[in-house]
Amino acid sequence: MEKIKVLIADDHQILLDGLKAILTKDRSLNVIGTACNGLEVLEFLKTETVDVLLLDLQMPIMDGLETTMHVKKSFPNVKIIMLTTNDEGSIITSLFKVGAIGYLLKNTSKKYLIQGIKDAHEGKKVISSHLTEKMIESLVENPKVKEGTIPKITKREIEVIKLIAQEYTTQEIADALFVSTNTVATHKRNLFVKMEVKNSVGMVRKAVDWGLI
């Protein structure tokens, strides 16, 4: 039986090493590479065939949400499982909308993680047990924005949108605003959810329509 080819992406080397050590103990899995950010993931996928991508949500340069959208567009056969500490319902819903097949927390057991990879490879949805309730709560507490209404966008988020419109990279935005790339990624992620868009282009277009920039 051919092994499941797994790529792990996380910006913490110690976690990459630990996950690789855990997964390689299962004879049905083959960890063929690791990456520290979304750009490295995309470059890797250009040369290697990957069955399942274990993807962190908060990474520099390109976060998990952006990476998921790019991967599903260019490499639709790759099954993506988010592996993160973030249990925010709206974020989970957004990730599934843009193509992720699984969402697991980093405190999940080794057994559940390995089974999750196998299930995802077979096309089954994978999610940590208590997160389903979180998703339902987010849908109830944050109903879809009605047409003609604008969600509350903070001053800092508008600054981020303006810099994105000027084609600044995540690193350049971080430098301009004197914050970390992870902070910029969080702002972008929140904006994707608030504005109900899938990418930066959609964000800027809607910001213009709303008169924010």
C-alpha positions as CSV (number, residue, x, y, z in Angstrom):
1,M,0.0,0.0,0.0
2,E,1.4,3.4,-1.0
3,K,2.1,5.7,1.9
4,I,0.2,9.0,2.4
5,K,2.5,11.9,1.5
6,V,2.4,14.6,4.2
7,L,3.8,18.1,4.2
8,I,3.9,20.0,7.5
9,A,3.9,23.8,7.7
10,D,4.6,25.7,10.9
11,D,6.9,28.6,11.8
12,H,8.2,26.9,15.0
13,Q,11.0,24.5,14.2
14,I,10.6,22.5,17.4
15,L,7.0,21.8,16.6
16,L,7.9,20.7,13.0
17,D,10.5,18.3,14.4
18,G,8.1,16.9,17.0
19,L,5.3,16.4,14.5
20,K,7.6,14.7,12.0
21,A,8.9,12.4,14.7
22,I,5.3,11.4,15.6
23,L,4.0,10.9,12.1
24,T,7.0,8.9,10.8
25,K,6.3,6.2,13.4
26,D,3.1,5.3,11.5
27,R,3.9,3.1,8.6
28,S,1.1,4.4,6.4
29,L,2.5,8.0,6.5
30,N,5.4,9.6,4.8
31,V,6.5,13.1,5.8
32,I,8.1,14.3,2.6
33,G,8.9,17.8,3.7
34,T,8.4,20.8,6.1
35,A,7.8,24.5,5.5
36,C,8.0,27.6,7.8
37,N,5.4,29.7,5.9
38,G,2.9,29.8,3.1
39,L,5.3,30.8,0.4
40,E,7.5,27.8,1.2
41,V,4.5,25.6,0.9
42,L,3.6,26.8,-2.5
43,E,7.2,26.5,-3.7
44,F,7.3,22.9,-2.4
45,L,4.1,21.9,-4.1
46,K,5.5,23.1,-7.4
47,T,8.0,20.2,-7.4
48,E,6.5,17.5,-5.1
49,T,3.2,15.7,-5.0
50,V,1.5,16.0,-1.6
51,D,-1.6,14.2,-0.4
52,V,-2.2,15.9,3.0
53,L,-1.0,19.3,4.1
54,L,-0.8,20.0,7.9
55,L,-1.0,23.8,8.1
56,D,-0.5,26.2,10.9
57,L,-2.9,29.2,11.0
58,Q,-0.5,31.9,12.2
59,M,2.6,32.1,10.2
60,P,4.7,35.0,8.9
61,I,4.8,36.2,5.2
62,M,1.6,34.2,4.3
63,D,-0.8,32.9,7.0
64,G,-2.8,29.7,6.9
65,L,-6.0,31.3,5.5
66,E,-4.2,32.9,2.5
67,T,-2.1,29.7,2.0
68,T,-5.3,27.6,1.9
69,M,-6.8,29.7,-0.8
70,H,-3.7,29.7,-2.9
71,V,-3.2,25.9,-2.5
72,K,-6.8,25.0,-3.3
73,K,-6.6,27.2,-6.4
74,S,-3.4,25.8,-7.8
75,F,-3.2,22.3,-6.2
76,P,-6.9,21.4,-5.6
77,N,-6.1,17.7,-4.9
78,V,-4.2,18.5,-1.8
79,K,-6.2,17.9,1.4
80,I,-5.6,20.6,4.0
81,I,-5.8,20.1,7.7
82,M,-5.4,23.2,9.9
83,L,-3.4,22.5,13.0
84,T,-3.6,25.4,15.4
85,T,-4.4,26.8,18.8
86,N,-7.1,29.1,17.6
87,D,-10.6,27.8,18.4
88,E,-12.6,30.9,17.2
89,G,-15.7,29.7,15.5
90,S,-15.8,32.3,12.7
91,I,-12.2,31.5,11.7
92,I,-13.0,27.8,11.6
93,T,-16.0,28.4,9.4
94,S,-14.0,30.6,7.1
95,L,-11.3,28.0,6.6
96,F,-13.8,25.3,5.6
97,K,-15.4,27.8,3.2
98,V,-12.1,28.3,1.4
99,G,-11.2,24.7,1.1
100,A,-9.8,23.2,4.3
101,I,-11.0,19.7,4.9
102,G,-9.9,19.6,8.6
103,Y,-9.4,21.7,11.7
104,L,-7.5,20.3,14.6
105,L,-6.1,21.9,17.8
106,K,-2.5,21.4,18.6
107,N,-3.4,19.7,21.9
108,T,-5.1,16.9,20.0
109,S,-3.8,13.4,20.8
110,K,-1.3,11.6,18.5
111,K,-3.8,8.9,17.8
112,Y,-6.5,11.5,16.7
113,L,-4.0,13.4,14.6
114,I,-2.9,10.4,12.7
115,Q,-6.4,9.1,12.2
116,G,-7.4,12.6,11.1
117,I,-4.7,12.6,8.4
118,K,-6.0,9.2,7.1
119,D,-9.6,10.3,7.1
120,A,-8.7,13.6,5.3
121,H,-6.8,11.6,2.7
122,E,-10.0,9.6,2.1
123,G,-12.0,12.9,1.7
124,K,-13.6,13.0,5.1
125,K,-14.1,16.2,7.1
126,V,-12.0,16.3,10.2
127,I,-12.5,18.5,13.2
128,S,-11.7,18.5,16.9
129,S,-14.9,17.3,18.8
130,H,-15.8,20.5,20.7
131,L,-15.2,22.8,17.8
132,T,-18.4,22.0,16.0
133,E,-20.3,23.8,18.8
134,K,-17.9,26.8,18.4
135,M,-18.8,27.0,14.7
136,I,-22.6,26.9,15.5
137,E,-22.2,29.6,18.1
138,S,-20.4,31.9,15.7
139,L,-23.1,31.5,13.1
140,V,-25.8,32.3,15.7
141,E,-23.9,35.2,17.4
142,N,-22.6,36.7,14.2
143,P,-25.3,36.6,11.6
144,K,-24.5,37.3,8.0
145,V,-24.2,41.1,7.3
146,K,-27.3,42.3,5.5
147,E,-26.8,43.9,2.2
148,G,-26.3,47.7,2.5
149,T,-24.8,47.5,6.0
150,I,-21.1,47.8,6.9
151,P,-19.5,45.8,9.8
152,K,-17.4,47.7,12.3
153,I,-13.9,48.1,10.9
154,T,-11.3,49.5,13.3
155,K,-8.9,52.3,12.5
156,R,-5.9,50.0,12.4
157,E,-7.8,47.6,10.1
158,I,-8.4,50.4,7.7
159,E,-4.7,51.2,7.8
160,V,-4.0,47.6,6.8
161,I,-6.5,47.7,4.0
162,K,-4.9,51.0,2.6
163,L,-1.5,49.4,2.6
164,I,-2.7,46.3,0.9
165,A,-4.3,48.5,-1.7
166,Q,-0.9,50.0,-2.3
167,E,0.4,46.4,-2.9
168,Y,2.5,46.3,0.3
169,T,3.6,42.8,1.4
170,T,2.8,41.5,4.9
171,Q,6.3,42.2,6.0
172,E,6.2,45.7,4.5
173,I,2.9,46.4,6.3
174,A,4.4,45.1,9.6
175,D,7.3,47.5,9.2
176,A,5.1,50.4,8.3
177,L,2.9,49.9,11.3
178,F,5.6,48.8,13.7
179,V,3.9,45.5,14.5
180,S,4.8,41.9,13.9
181,T,3.9,40.0,10.8
182,N,1.7,37.7,12.9
183,T,-0.3,40.8,14.0
184,V,-0.8,41.8,10.4
185,A,-1.9,38.3,9.5
186,T,-4.4,38.4,12.3
187,H,-5.8,41.7,11.1
188,K,-6.1,40.3,7.6
189,R,-7.8,37.2,8.8
190,N,-10.3,39.2,10.8
191,L,-11.0,41.4,7.8
192,F,-11.7,38.4,5.5
193,V,-14.3,37.2,8.0
194,K,-15.9,40.7,8.7
195,M,-16.0,41.6,5.0
196,E,-16.9,38.1,3.8
197,V,-14.2,38.0,1.1
198,K,-11.7,35.3,0.1
199,N,-8.7,37.4,-0.8
200,S,-7.0,40.8,-0.6
201,V,-8.4,41.8,-4.0
202,G,-12.0,41.3,-2.8
203,M,-11.2,43.1,0.4
204,V,-9.9,46.2,-1.4
205,R,-12.8,46.2,-3.9
206,K,-15.3,46.0,-1.1
207,A,-13.5,48.7,1.0
208,V,-13.7,51.0,-2.0
209,D,-17.4,50.2,-2.5
210,W,-18.0,51.0,1.2
211,G,-16.0,54.3,1.0
212,L,-13.5,53.1,3.5
213,I,-10.5,54.0,1.3
